[in-house]
Amino acid sequence: MHSQQMCMEGLLVALVAVGACTDWRERRIPNWLTGSLLVSGMVLSATSFRLVSPSQALAGAAVGLAVPLVLHILGGLAAGDVKLLCGIGAWVGPRTVMLVIAGAALAGLVLVIGQCLVERRMGVLMRNTGLLALSLINLPRLGLDHVVETGQKCQSASRPMPYALTVLVGTVMAVVVARVKSGGGLL
């Protein structure tokens, strides 16, 4: 069972890597990939190859959809990123997809800071971060449309990194955490 689980985790990472490569080249994640992730995660949950139970797969897909959807509505994520995380959630369940989301956020933070340092745009990043924070604090007074508009205007890097790349990093981090927690080690 242990090697079977590692194979499934490896397959998941490979599928997410395809999404990251496609996002890097084309700045989009194909629907066939995100749909395949969702369907295969749900189907696998009903087999002996599963990483999670069917109810966990459904909950994972829901969490993987709901949390990033809020960021999409605010203009922070593209629809393909939301669908990618939904599909990952179907494979790994709600807790682990939250680890993926957190890992992707951390990786994204590091990449944005690194890119802004290289492009000498740290001042722009700090200013935009302050503006976004103030907009969010004043959300009830300013309204959601104003916050979304502010977010869309506050681009700190000249060409943002494709988010699927950070989702890949978050997925690998979540798989490693799961391996360590289960006592399986890294290999």
N, C-alpha and C positions, 0 to 999 in steps of 0.2 A: 504493500500500500504506500509506503514511504517513497519509493522510486516512481510510482504512478503519480503521486501528488507532485513530485518535482518535475515530471514530464509535463503535467498540465500547467504548472506555474511557468515553465519554460516556453510553452506554446503561447500562453497569455502574453508574456514579455515580448515574444517574437511578433505577435499580432500588433501590439502597441508600438513596437519599433517600426513596423511597416507604416503605421499612421504617422509616426514622428518623421520618418523619411519623406513621406508624401507631403506632409505639412511643410517641411523644410524646403522642398523643391517647388511646390505649387501653391503654398499658403492656403491649403484646404485639405480636409480629411474626407475621403470618399464615403458616400452613404453605404456602399456595399460593405465596407469594412466595419463601420459602426453598427450597421444592421446585423452583420455576421457575428460580431462580438455579443450583441444582445441576445440573439436567437441561440447561438451556441452555448452561451452561459446558462440560459434557462434550460436548454435541452440537457446539457452535461450535468446539471444539478439533479436530474432525475435518473442518473446512471451511476455505476460504480466508479466512474472516473471523476466524480464531482469533487470540488473543493468546498462547496457549501450545499446545504439542503435547498430544496425548491423554495421554501418560504424565505430563507435567507437570500437566495438569488433575487427573488422578487423585491424584497426590502432593499437589497443592495442597489438594484436598478433604480428604485424610487429615490433613494438617497443620492445616487450618482446623477440623477436627473435634477432633483429639486435644488440642491445646494449650488451647483454651477449655473442653473437657470436664473437664479437671482443675480449672479454676476453678469450673465448674458443680458438680462433686462437692463442692468445698469451700464451696459456697454463695455464691460471688462473682458468678456469672453465671446468667441464666435460660436455659432450654433454647432459646428462640427466638434468643437471641444466638449460641449455639453453632451452630445450624443456619444462621444468616445468615453467619457466618464460614466455615463449610464450603462454602456456595454461592459465596461470593466466592473462596475458594481454587480452586474448579473453573474460575473465569474467569482467574485471574492466576497460578496455580502456587504452589509452596511458598515460594520466597524472597519473593515479593511479598506473599503473605498474612501472612508474618511481619512485614513492614513495616507492613501494615495493623493487625495486632495491636499492634505497638509504638506506632504513631501513635495508635491508639485509647486505649492506656494513658496516653500523655502527655496527650492531650486530656482524658481522664477525670480525671487528676491535677489539671490546671488548673481544670476545672469544680468538682471537689469542694472544692479549696482556696478558690476564689472563692465558692462557695455557703456554706461554713463561715464565711468572713469576713463575708459579708452577714448570716448568721444568728447571728453572734457565738458560734460553736461550735468555734473553733479549739482550745480546751482539750480538748474532747471528742474531736476528731479526733486530737490528739497522744496522748491517753490510750489511745484505741482502737488506734492504730497501734502503740504500745508493747505493749499486750496481745496483739495479733495476732503481732507479731514474737517475743515471748517464747513464745507457744504454738507457733509454727512451729519455733523453736529447740529446744523441748522435745518435739517431735512423737514421737520414739521412746519417751519416758517417759510422756507423757500419752495418746497414742493419737489416731488420726484423728478419732474421734467427738468428742473434747473440743475439738480444733482447729476442727472444723466448727461445733460449738455456740458456741464463742467468737466465730467470725466472724459467725454469725447474730445474736448479741447486740450486736455492735459496729457500730451504725449511727450514723455521725457527722452526716449531714445529715438534716433532718426528712423530706424526700421526695427520695430519690435521683433523679438525672437518668436518663432512659432510655438504656441503653448503646448502642443502635443509633445514637444521635446521635453518639457518639464514634467508632463504627465508620465512620460516614459521613466524619467528619473524617480518620480514618486512611486510608480509601480514597482520598480526594482527595489526601492527602499522598503516598501510594504512587504514584498516577498522575503527580503532578508530578515526583517523584523519577525515575520511569521515563522521562518525557519529557526531563528534563534529562540523564540518563545516556545516552540514545540520541542526544543532540545535537539533538533536535527542538525544544528550547526549550519555552516554556510554551504557546504557541498555534500 
